[in-house]
Amino acid sequence: MPASLDLRFDRFYSYQELTRALEQLAAFAPDRVRRHSIGRSPEGRELWMLTVTDFTRGDPDRKPAYLIHGNLHAQELSGTTAALYVAHYLVTDDTPELQRLLGEVVFYIVPRINPDGAEYALTTGGAIRSRLVPVPARNAIRPADVNGDGLILRMRIRCEDGDQRPDRQDPRLMVPREPHDDEGPFYRVFTEGFIEDWDGGEPREASYHKDFNRNWGANWRPEHQQYGAGDFPFSEPEMRAVAEFVAAHPNIFGALGFHTGCNGVLRPPASRPDEELNDRDLAVLRELGRKGEQATGFKLRAVTQYRLDESRPNRLQGHFTDWAYEHLGIYPFEIELGMLYQSAGITTDQYFASKSDEERREFDRAILRWHDAHPEAGAFVDWQPFEHPQLGRVEIGGLRMNAFANPDPRELPGIAEGCTRFILEHAGRYPHLRIVGVRVDAVGSDIFRIRATVMNTGGFPTYIAETGRDVRANRSPMARLELGDGMEMLSREAGVELGHLGARSGKRDLEWFVKGRGTARLVASAVKAGTAAVEIPIGG
């Protein structure tokens, strides 16, 4: 077993590095963390999951569970880092509060749902949402490292009919050509690559970006209605692996996904207005989300409101938050960890309040100024001439999209620390069964009356959200009185359906009459609240 961990949270890990890091975590604390695969990607990479709990205190699958995932979108590598930070904290912290939590709760952590896409983004710097799918087309550009620098960037071709030109304040930035603009030079700008089935005509982009956050089962719409949706709900094998794991683990009571974009704490709904949510659920989502604001410093927004102020509300179909809330009946969140805009000093409120292309162009100039101050980050590659084998003279360069889509990695430890505090706040509200008020009274010759109360002292009801009341897998809590040898049940059935119990003080009083002396065992259990048990001496 390693004596210490040397994990880094200020850089991005390749798939091999991540695999070794997860191995190291599992070896460091085998009684607290275990690593396993829930499936494989199309390119054969394992979809690693960490199960984190106190394995010496009960079956993990019978504890309330909290799901964390990251890096669903390929370029959003910070999601892996944040998930890894949470896992490291859960494994290494020894405060009594965390020890108690891990005794009663299990965390399922998938640091990188999309290892194929992440590897592409990390190694090429190229643009990719979740999966890049070439579309057969004449004169189609296929992304490739044309000049051999190890990156897939942009290439610009100088031509009089070009629709872009260098920005007059910072010529490194390409901007749209203005009407009646005759002061060149002008360019056509494409993804760096080679042209397939070229007939000498103008190249064109012909790739389709699948978006795994449009492939969840809730409110899914086909591709012609929701870009990136995939062929059908959970059509992507990585997504299907997560869905199958969740279906086999109905003990999950809370969930959070890590993303990158202008920073924020996001809650459902993603595809309809707040007015259509249950009033209690909306109040809980807002109250929990404010805890997220306090912990992270990021503003709480509904997914529908994560947009430019002057834009219409979002309607994102097949989104994670809707799926977890509507299908699982739990309260999910997403945390947008930030992007290079925030590292360059542009706040989320500033970006969302912008009303013109010129304002947003100034934000891009701020990124280039940030790059000039931090060239070691490699966020931008200067345009360099190159003789393309098909197009002749081109220039290749531009932003590395994996840098643009993430905050400066050196900021991530501080960001992830706040996210971890929010996750612990959310997870700490798990429904929790207790058996109290146990009383045994003799009522006749070897006949005894047993009374007890089953309570939920947790911060959530046993059904979690109101949408969870009718989830078929979220069965009613049960209690069972197990009698010792020679004892006989005189009254009701040994097993009792309790009905769902409310948060903090929801309870059900129980009573049995039994004949005989010995020891009985009362066990109460709920799908999302775990198990409580007491030994009851009778007639001793």
C-alpha positions as CSV (number, residue, x, y, z in Angstrom):
1,M,0.0,0.0,0.0
2,P,1.4,3.4,-0.9
3,A,2.3,5.6,2.1
4,S,1.0,8.7,0.5
5,L,-0.8,10.0,-2.5
6,D,0.8,12.3,-5.1
7,L,-2.3,13.3,-7.1
8,R,-2.3,16.6,-8.9
9,F,-5.3,18.9,-9.3
10,D,-3.6,21.7,-11.2
11,R,-3.2,19.8,-14.5
12,F,-5.2,17.5,-16.7
13,Y,-4.7,13.7,-16.7
14,S,-4.5,11.5,-19.8
15,Y,-6.5,8.3,-19.7
16,Q,-3.4,6.3,-18.6
17,E,-2.5,8.8,-15.9
18,L,-6.1,8.8,-14.7
19,T,-6.1,5.0,-14.6
20,R,-3.0,5.0,-12.5
21,A,-4.3,7.7,-10.2
22,L,-7.5,5.7,-9.5
23,E,-5.4,2.6,-8.9
24,Q,-3.3,4.6,-6.4
25,L,-6.4,5.8,-4.6
26,A,-7.8,2.2,-4.3
27,A,-4.5,0.9,-3.0
28,F,-4.1,3.7,-0.5
29,A,-7.4,3.0,1.4
30,P,-8.9,-0.4,0.4
31,D,-11.4,-0.2,3.2
32,R,-12.7,3.2,1.9
33,V,-12.4,3.1,-1.9
34,R,-12.6,0.5,-4.6
35,R,-12.2,0.9,-8.4
36,H,-14.1,-0.9,-11.0
37,S,-15.3,-0.5,-14.6
38,I,-18.9,-0.1,-15.6
39,G,-18.3,-0.6,-19.3
40,R,-16.0,0.2,-22.2
41,S,-15.9,3.0,-24.7
42,P,-16.0,2.4,-28.5
43,E,-12.2,2.7,-28.6
44,G,-11.8,0.2,-25.8
45,R,-11.1,2.4,-22.8
46,E,-12.6,1.4,-19.4
47,L,-15.3,3.6,-17.9
48,W,-13.8,3.7,-14.4
49,M,-16.0,4.2,-11.3
50,L,-14.9,4.7,-7.7
51,T,-17.1,3.4,-4.9
52,V,-16.2,5.3,-1.8
53,T,-17.6,4.4,1.6
54,D,-16.6,2.7,4.9
55,F,-16.6,-0.9,3.6
56,T,-16.3,-2.2,7.2
57,R,-19.7,-0.8,8.0
58,G,-22.3,-2.5,5.9
59,D,-23.1,-3.5,2.3
60,P,-22.6,-0.4,0.1
61,D,-25.5,-1.3,-2.1
62,R,-27.8,-1.1,0.9
63,K,-26.7,2.4,1.9
64,P,-28.0,5.7,0.5
65,A,-25.9,6.6,-2.5
66,Y,-24.7,9.8,-4.1
67,L,-23.6,9.8,-7.8
68,I,-20.9,12.2,-9.1
69,H,-19.8,12.3,-12.8
70,G,-17.5,14.4,-14.8
71,N,-16.1,15.0,-18.3
72,L,-19.2,14.0,-20.2
73,H,-18.2,16.7,-22.7
74,A,-14.9,15.9,-24.2
75,Q,-13.2,19.3,-23.8
76,E,-14.4,19.8,-20.3
77,L,-11.4,18.1,-18.7
78,S,-11.8,20.1,-15.4
79,G,-14.7,17.9,-14.6
80,T,-12.4,14.9,-14.2
81,T,-10.1,17.0,-12.0
82,A,-13.0,18.1,-9.8
83,A,-14.4,14.6,-9.4
84,L,-10.9,13.3,-8.6
85,Y,-10.5,16.1,-6.0
86,V,-13.8,15.0,-4.3
87,A,-12.6,11.4,-4.3
88,H,-9.3,12.3,-2.8
89,Y,-11.0,14.3,0.0
90,L,-13.4,11.4,0.8
91,V,-10.5,9.0,0.9
92,T,-8.0,11.0,3.0
93,D,-10.0,13.2,5.4
94,D,-10.4,11.7,8.8
95,T,-12.8,14.1,10.6
96,P,-15.5,12.4,12.7
97,E,-18.1,14.0,10.6
98,L,-16.8,12.4,7.4
99,Q,-16.2,9.1,9.1
100,R,-19.9,9.1,10.2
101,L,-21.0,10.0,6.7
102,L,-19.0,7.3,5.0
103,G,-20.4,4.8,7.5
104,E,-23.9,5.5,6.3
105,V,-23.5,6.8,2.7
106,V,-21.8,5.5,-0.4
107,F,-20.4,7.7,-3.2
108,Y,-20.4,6.4,-6.8
109,I,-17.9,8.6,-8.7
110,V,-17.3,8.4,-12.5
111,P,-14.5,10.9,-13.1
112,R,-14.6,10.6,-16.9
113,I,-17.7,9.4,-18.6
114,N,-16.2,10.1,-22.0
115,P,-12.6,8.8,-22.1
116,D,-12.4,8.7,-25.9
117,G,-13.5,12.3,-26.4
118,A,-11.4,13.5,-23.6
119,E,-8.3,11.9,-25.0
120,Y,-8.9,13.5,-28.4
121,A,-9.4,16.9,-26.8
122,L,-6.4,16.5,-24.5
123,T,-3.9,15.3,-27.2
124,T,-5.0,17.3,-30.2
125,G,-6.5,20.5,-28.7
126,G,-9.2,20.1,-31.4
127,A,-12.8,21.1,-31.2
128,I,-15.1,18.3,-30.1
129,R,-18.4,18.2,-28.1
130,S,-18.7,14.6,-27.0
131,R,-18.0,12.5,-30.1
132,L,-17.0,13.7,-33.5
133,V,-18.8,11.8,-36.3
134,P,-17.7,12.5,-39.9
135,V,-20.6,12.9,-42.3
136,P,-20.0,11.6,-45.9
137,A,-19.8,14.5,-48.2
138,R,-17.8,15.7,-51.2
139,N,-15.0,18.2,-50.3
140,A,-15.5,17.4,-46.6
141,I,-12.7,18.5,-44.3
142,R,-11.6,15.6,-42.0
143,P,-9.8,17.0,-38.9
144,A,-6.2,16.1,-38.9
145,D,-2.8,17.3,-37.8
146,V,-1.7,18.6,-41.1
147,N,1.6,20.4,-40.2
148,G,2.8,17.7,-37.7
149,D,2.8,19.9,-34.5
150,G,0.7,17.4,-32.6
151,L,-2.4,19.7,-32.6
152,I,-5.6,20.1,-34.6
153,L,-6.3,23.8,-34.7
154,R,-7.7,26.1,-37.4
155,M,-6.4,26.9,-40.9
156,R,-7.1,30.0,-42.8
157,I,-6.9,30.5,-46.5
158,R,-6.4,34.0,-47.9
159,C,-8.9,34.9,-50.6
160,E,-10.8,38.0,-51.8
161,D,-14.2,36.4,-51.2
162,G,-13.3,35.4,-47.7
163,D,-16.0,35.9,-45.0
164,Q,-13.5,36.6,-42.2
165,R,-10.7,39.0,-41.5
166,P,-8.2,39.7,-38.7
167,D,-9.5,41.8,-35.9
168,R,-8.1,45.4,-36.3
169,Q,-7.2,45.6,-32.6
170,D,-5.6,42.1,-32.3
171,P,-4.9,40.5,-35.7
172,R,-4.5,37.1,-34.1
173,L,-8.3,37.1,-33.7
174,M,-10.4,36.2,-36.7
175,V,-13.8,38.1,-36.9
176,P,-16.6,38.2,-39.5
177,R,-16.3,40.5,-42.5
178,E,-18.5,43.5,-42.2
179,P,-20.9,44.7,-45.0
180,H,-19.1,46.9,-47.5
181,D,-15.8,46.0,-46.0
182,D,-13.2,46.2,-48.7
183,E,-10.1,46.6,-46.5
184,G,-8.6,43.1,-46.4
185,P,-6.9,40.8,-46.1
186,F,-9.9,38.4,-46.1
187,Y,-9.8,34.7,-45.3
188,R,-11.8,31.5,-45.2
189,V,-11.3,29.6,-41.9
190,F,-11.7,25.9,-41.5
191,T,-10.8,23.1,-39.1
192,E,-7.2,22.0,-39.7
193,G,-7.4,18.8,-41.8
194,F,-7.4,17.1,-45.2
195,I,-10.2,17.2,-47.8
196,E,-11.9,14.0,-48.6
197,D,-13.3,13.3,-52.1
198,W,-12.0,16.6,-53.2
199,D,-13.0,17.9,-56.7
200,G,-11.2,21.2,-56.5
201,G,-14.2,23.0,-55.0
202,E,-14.4,24.9,-51.8
203,P,-13.8,22.8,-48.7
204,R,-16.6,22.5,-46.1
205,E,-17.0,21.4,-42.6
206,A,-18.8,18.0,-42.6
207,S,-18.7,16.6,-39.1
208,Y,-21.4,16.0,-36.6
209,H,-20.8,16.5,-32.9
210,K,-22.8,14.2,-30.6
211,D,-23.7,15.7,-27.3
212,F,-23.9,13.2,-24.5
213,N,-25.9,15.7,-22.4
214,R,-28.7,15.5,-24.9
215,N,-28.8,11.7,-24.9
216,W,-30.3,11.1,-21.4
217,G,-33.8,9.6,-21.5
218,A,-35.9,12.5,-20.2
219,N,-37.7,14.5,-22.8
220,W,-35.4,13.2,-25.5
221,R,-36.0,14.5,-29.0
222,P,-34.5,13.2,-32.3
223,E,-31.6,14.9,-34.0
224,H,-33.6,17.1,-36.3
225,Q,-35.3,18.6,-33.2
226,Q,-32.3,18.6,-30.7
227,Y,-28.8,18.8,-32.1
228,G,-26.4,16.3,-30.7
229,A,-29.1,14.0,-29.4
230,G,-27.8,10.7,-30.9
231,D,-29.9,8.0,-32.5
232,F,-32.1,7.2,-29.5
233,P,-32.1,7.7,-25.7
234,F,-28.9,6.2,-24.3
235,S,-27.7,5.2,-27.8
236,E,-24.1,6.0,-26.8
237,P,-22.4,3.1,-25.0
238,E,-20.9,5.3,-22.4
239,M,-24.3,6.8,-21.5
240,R,-25.9,3.4,-21.6
241,A,-23.4,2.0,-19.1
242,V,-24.2,4.8,-16.7
243,A,-27.9,4.3,-17.1
244,E,-27.6,0.6,-16.5
245,F,-25.6,1.1,-13.4
246,V,-28.1,3.6,-12.1
247,A,-31.0,1.3,-12.8
248,A,-29.3,-1.4,-10.8
249,H,-28.7,1.0,-7.9
250,P,-32.0,2.5,-6.9
251,N,-30.3,3.6,-3.6
252,I,-29.0,6.7,-5.4
253,F,-30.7,9.7,-3.7
254,G,-28.6,12.6,-5.0
255,A,-26.4,13.4,-8.0
256,L,-24.1,16.0,-9.4
257,G,-22.4,16.4,-12.7
258,F,-19.3,18.5,-13.4
259,H,-19.1,20.6,-16.5
260,T,-17.2,23.7,-17.7
261,G,-18.6,26.9,-19.1
262,C,-19.2,30.3,-17.5
263,N,-19.3,29.3,-13.9
264,G,-22.6,28.6,-12.2
265,V,-24.6,26.1,-10.0
266,L,-27.3,24.7,-12.3
267,R,-30.6,23.0,-11.2
268,P,-33.6,21.6,-13.1
269,P,-35.6,22.2,-15.1
270,A,-33.8,22.1,-18.4
271,S,-36.7,21.9,-20.8
272,R,-39.7,23.7,-19.2
273,P,-40.4,26.7,-17.0
274,D,-40.1,26.7,-13.2
275,E,-43.9,27.2,-13.0
276,E,-44.4,23.6,-14.1
277,L,-42.3,22.1,-11.3
278,N,-43.9,20.9,-8.0
279,D,-43.8,23.8,-5.5
280,R,-42.1,21.9,-2.8
281,D,-39.4,20.5,-5.1
282,L,-38.7,24.0,-6.5
283,A,-38.3,25.4,-3.0
284,V,-35.9,22.6,-2.1
285,L,-33.9,23.0,-5.3
286,R,-33.6,26.7,-4.6
287,E,-32.7,26.2,-0.9
288,L,-30.0,23.6,-1.8
289,G,-28.8,25.6,-4.7
290,R,-28.2,28.6,-2.4
291,K,-26.0,26.3,-0.3
292,G,-24.1,25.7,-3.6
293,E,-23.8,29.4,-4.2
294,Q,-22.3,29.9,-0.7
295,A,-19.8,27.0,-1.0
296,T,-18.6,27.8,-4.6
297,G,-19.2,31.5,-5.0
298,F,-21.1,30.7,-8.3
299,K,-24.6,32.0,-9.0
300,L,-27.5,29.5,-8.9
301,R,-29.5,29.3,-12.1
302,A,-32.0,27.0,-13.6
303,V,-30.6,25.2,-16.7
304,T,-33.3,27.1,-18.7
305,Q,-31.8,30.4,-17.5
306,Y,-28.1,29.5,-18.2
307,R,-28.0,31.8,-21.3
308,L,-27.4,35.3,-22.5
309,D,-29.8,37.7,-20.8
310,E,-31.3,38.7,-24.1
311,S,-31.8,35.2,-25.4
312,R,-34.9,33.0,-25.0
313,P,-34.9,30.5,-22.1
314,N,-33.1,27.3,-23.0
315,R,-35.1,24.2,-23.9
316,L,-32.5,21.4,-23.7
317,Q,-34.0,18.0,-24.4
318,G,-32.4,14.8,-23.1
319,H,-30.6,16.6,-20.3
320,F,-29.1,15.0,-17.2
321,T,-30.9,17.2,-14.7
322,D,-34.3,16.5,-16.1
323,W,-33.6,12.8,-16.3
324,A,-32.4,12.6,-12.7
325,Y,-35.2,14.7,-11.4
326,E,-38.1,13.3,-13.5
327,H,-37.1,9.7,-13.9
328,L,-35.2,9.0,-10.6
329,G,-37.1,11.4,-8.4
330,I,-34.0,13.0,-6.9
331,Y,-32.5,16.5,-6.7
332,P,-29.7,16.8,-9.2
333,F,-27.3,19.6,-9.8
334,E,-24.6,20.5,-12.3
335,I,-21.7,22.8,-11.5
336,E,-20.1,24.7,-14.4
337,L,-16.6,25.1,-13.2
338,G,-15.7,28.1,-15.4
339,M,-13.7,28.5,-18.5
340,L,-10.9,30.7,-19.8
341,Y,-13.2,33.8,-19.8
342,Q,-13.3,33.6,-16.1
343,S,-9.5,33.2,-15.8
344,A,-9.1,36.2,-18.0
345,G,-11.3,38.3,-15.7
346,I,-14.7,38.1,-17.5
347,T,-17.4,37.2,-15.0
348,T,-20.4,35.0,-15.9
349,D,-22.7,38.0,-15.3
350,Q,-20.7,40.1,-17.7
351,Y,-20.8,37.5,-20.4
352,F,-24.5,36.8,-20.0
353,A,-25.3,40.6,-20.0
354,S,-23.4,41.2,-23.2
355,K,-25.6,42.5,-26.1
356,S,-23.3,42.7,-29.1
357,D,-20.7,40.8,-31.0
358,E,-18.3,43.6,-30.3
359,E,-18.7,43.2,-26.6
360,R,-18.0,39.4,-26.9
361,R,-15.1,40.1,-29.2
362,E,-13.5,42.2,-26.4
363,F,-13.9,39.1,-24.2
364,D,-11.9,37.1,-26.8
365,R,-9.2,39.9,-26.8
366,A,-9.0,39.5,-23.0
367,I,-8.3,35.8,-23.5
368,L,-5.4,36.7,-25.9
369,R,-4.1,39.2,-23.3
370,W,-4.3,36.5,-20.7
371,H,-2.3,34.2,-23.0
372,D,0.4,36.8,-23.5
373,A,0.7,37.0,-19.7
374,H,0.7,33.2,-19.3
375,P,2.3,31.8,-22.5
376,E,3.3,28.6,-20.6
377,A,-0.4,27.6,-20.6
378,G,-0.3,27.3,-24.4
379,A,-3.9,28.5,-24.9
380,F,-3.1,30.1,-28.3
381,V,-0.9,29.0,-31.2
382,D,0.3,31.8,-33.4
383,W,-0.7,31.6,-37.1
384,Q,2.1,29.9,-39.1
385,P,2.4,29.5,-42.8
386,F,2.2,26.0,-44.2
387,E,2.1,24.4,-47.7
388,H,-1.1,22.3,-47.6
389,P,-0.8,19.3,-50.0
390,Q,-4.3,20.1,-51.4
391,L,-4.9,23.8,-50.8
392,G,-1.5,25.2,-51.2
393,R,-0.4,28.0,-48.9
394,V,-2.5,28.2,-45.7
395,E,-1.8,29.5,-42.2
396,I,-2.4,27.2,-39.2
397,G,-3.0,28.3,-35.6
398,G,-5.7,29.6,-33.2
399,L,-7.0,28.8,-29.8
400,R,-6.5,25.4,-28.3
401,M,-10.1,24.5,-27.6
402,N,-9.3,22.3,-24.6
403,A,-7.6,25.4,-23.0
404,F,-10.5,27.7,-24.0
405,A,-13.2,25.4,-22.5
406,N,-11.6,25.2,-19.1
407,P,-10.4,27.6,-16.4
408,D,-6.7,27.9,-15.8
409,P,-5.9,24.4,-14.3
410,R,-4.0,26.2,-11.5
411,E,-7.3,27.6,-10.2
412,L,-8.9,24.2,-10.0
413,P,-7.9,23.1,-6.4
414,G,-9.6,26.2,-5.0
415,I,-12.7,25.7,-7.2
416,A,-12.9,22.0,-6.4
417,E,-12.7,22.6,-2.7
418,G,-15.8,24.7,-2.8
419,C,-17.6,22.1,-4.9
420,T,-16.7,19.4,-2.4
421,R,-18.2,21.4,0.4
422,F,-21.5,21.7,-1.5
423,I,-21.5,18.0,-2.3
424,L,-21.0,17.1,1.4
425,E,-23.9,19.5,2.3
426,H,-26.2,17.9,-0.3
427,A,-25.1,14.3,0.6
428,G,-25.4,15.0,4.3
429,R,-29.1,15.3,3.9
430,Y,-29.6,11.6,3.1
431,P,-32.7,10.0,4.5
432,H,-31.8,8.0,7.6
433,L,-33.9,5.4,9.4
434,R,-33.8,5.0,13.2
435,I,-35.7,2.6,15.5
436,V,-36.6,4.3,18.7
437,G,-39.0,3.8,21.6
438,V,-38.7,0.0,21.8
439,R,-40.8,-1.3,24.6
440,V,-41.7,-4.9,25.7
441,D,-44.6,-5.5,28.1
442,A,-45.8,-8.8,29.4
443,V,-49.6,-9.2,28.9
444,G,-50.0,-12.9,29.9
445,S,-48.3,-16.2,30.4
446,D,-45.3,-16.0,28.0
447,I,-47.2,-13.4,25.9
448,F,-45.6,-10.1,25.2
449,R,-46.5,-6.8,23.5
450,I,-43.7,-5.2,21.5
451,R,-43.9,-1.6,20.5
452,A,-41.4,0.5,18.5
453,T,-41.2,3.5,16.3
454,V,-39.4,3.8,13.0
455,M,-38.3,7.3,12.2
456,N,-36.6,9.1,9.3
457,T,-34.2,11.6,10.9
458,G,-32.6,12.6,7.6
459,G,-33.0,15.8,5.7
460,F,-34.9,14.2,2.8
461,P,-38.1,12.1,2.8
462,T,-37.6,8.5,2.0
463,Y,-39.0,9.3,-1.5
464,I,-36.6,12.3,-1.9
465,A,-38.3,14.6,-4.4
466,E,-42.1,14.7,-5.0
467,T,-41.4,13.2,-8.4
468,G,-39.9,10.2,-6.4
469,R,-43.2,9.2,-4.9
470,D,-44.3,7.3,-7.9
471,V,-40.9,5.9,-9.1
472,R,-41.5,2.2,-9.3
473,A,-38.0,1.2,-8.0
474,N,-38.5,3.5,-5.0
475,R,-40.6,1.1,-3.0
476,S,-42.2,1.9,0.4
477,P,-40.0,1.4,3.4
478,M,-40.6,-1.9,5.2
479,A,-40.2,-3.2,8.8
480,R,-39.9,-6.8,9.8
481,L,-39.8,-8.5,13.2
482,E,-37.7,-11.6,13.1
483,L,-38.4,-14.0,16.0
484,G,-35.9,-16.3,17.6
485,D,-36.3,-20.1,17.8
486,G,-39.4,-21.3,19.7
487,M,-41.2,-17.9,19.5
488,E,-44.6,-17.4,17.8
489,M,-46.2,-14.4,16.2
490,L,-49.7,-13.9,17.5
491,S,-50.9,-10.8,15.8
492,R,-50.0,-9.1,12.5
493,E,-47.7,-10.3,9.8
494,A,-44.0,-10.1,10.6
495,G,-43.4,-7.7,7.7
496,V,-45.1,-4.3,7.7
497,E,-45.2,-1.7,4.9
498,L,-44.5,1.6,6.5
499,G,-45.4,4.0,3.8
500,H,-42.9,6.7,2.9
501,L,-41.6,8.8,5.8
502,G,-41.1,12.5,5.8
503,A,-37.9,14.3,6.5
504,R,-36.4,14.9,9.9
505,S,-39.2,13.4,12.0
506,G,-41.4,11.3,9.8
507,K,-42.4,8.2,11.8
508,R,-44.5,5.1,12.0
509,D,-45.5,3.4,15.3
510,L,-45.5,-0.4,15.3
511,E,-46.9,-3.1,17.5
512,W,-46.8,-6.9,17.6
513,F,-47.9,-9.6,20.1
514,V,-45.7,-12.6,20.4
515,K,-45.5,-15.8,22.4
516,G,-42.3,-17.2,23.9
517,R,-39.1,-15.9,25.3
518,G,-35.8,-15.1,23.6
519,T,-34.4,-12.5,21.3
520,A,-36.2,-10.8,18.4
521,R,-34.7,-8.6,15.8
522,L,-36.5,-5.6,14.3
523,V,-35.2,-4.5,10.9
524,A,-36.4,-1.5,9.0
525,S,-35.2,-0.7,5.5
526,A,-35.9,1.8,2.6
527,V,-34.4,1.8,-0.9
528,K,-32.8,5.3,-0.5
529,A,-32.5,5.3,3.3
530,G,-30.6,2.1,4.1
531,T,-31.3,-0.2,7.0
532,A,-31.7,0.1,10.7
533,A,-31.9,-2.9,13.1
534,V,-32.2,-3.5,16.8
535,E,-32.0,-6.7,19.0
536,I,-35.0,-6.9,21.4
537,P,-34.7,-9.2,24.4
538,I,-38.1,-10.7,25.3
539,G,-39.0,-12.1,28.7
540,G,-35.4,-12.2,29.8
